[in-house]
Amino acid sequence: MAECVFCTPGQDRVFLENELAFCLWDAFPVTPRHSLIVPRRHLPDYFALSPAELLACDELLRKARDLIRAADPSVEGFNIGANVGEVAGQTIFHCHLHIIPRRRGDSKNPRGGVRQVIPGMGDY
């Protein structure tokens, strides 16, 4: 997959890795230190991951969380997510998980978190 941006990432963006996955800085971050966990194997989405790849990605999610918190004490929370399919907003069809650091005041009303992907659905 030579044309896939995640199959051949710029090594300057990769900051964590293991045998089955790597973590890189998002090219278009939602907040500072927004990162992506990407399996090495070219797979279309989260549901195609093997059990071993799921564990490898989870390991990197946790390590990324720890590194981000250590580098920026203003981070008090995270949104973690994956877009699966075009109708869900997926634009790069190589599985990747977002870890988005959240800071107090970075959003007018953070209530509902990922529910806000559909406007108005976070207020309940």
Phi, psi and omega in degrees: 000064183300332182274355181279123182294337180268344176284332179225071183286154173293124184296342177290343179265341182281127180233354174212150175199159171219189186299327188250351184204170176215163180238131179224160177288136178293137181289337180229069189295140175285319174224163177303137180075014173302128186230165179234137172257125187231124174292146180292323180287135179286107180232150184291325185196178184307320185287353177267354181292141174283164176304320179294321179292323176300314179296319180296318178293319179297319178303316181288326175302314181292320178292320177297316177306311183297317179295318181296314179297320180294324182280335185216095182294349178285349178285120181246349181199178181215149163251135177237132181197166176221135174268126182239105180095153182301319181292342177264005177098004180292129179242338176244118188266048167234121184314137173202145180248135178267137168236111187248111179293141179239139180236147178304128178088359181285351179218142180302317180214097183285353183308134179093342176045242184294343176297340181288355178301333172249112186310135178087349184273353179275341179269108179218000000 
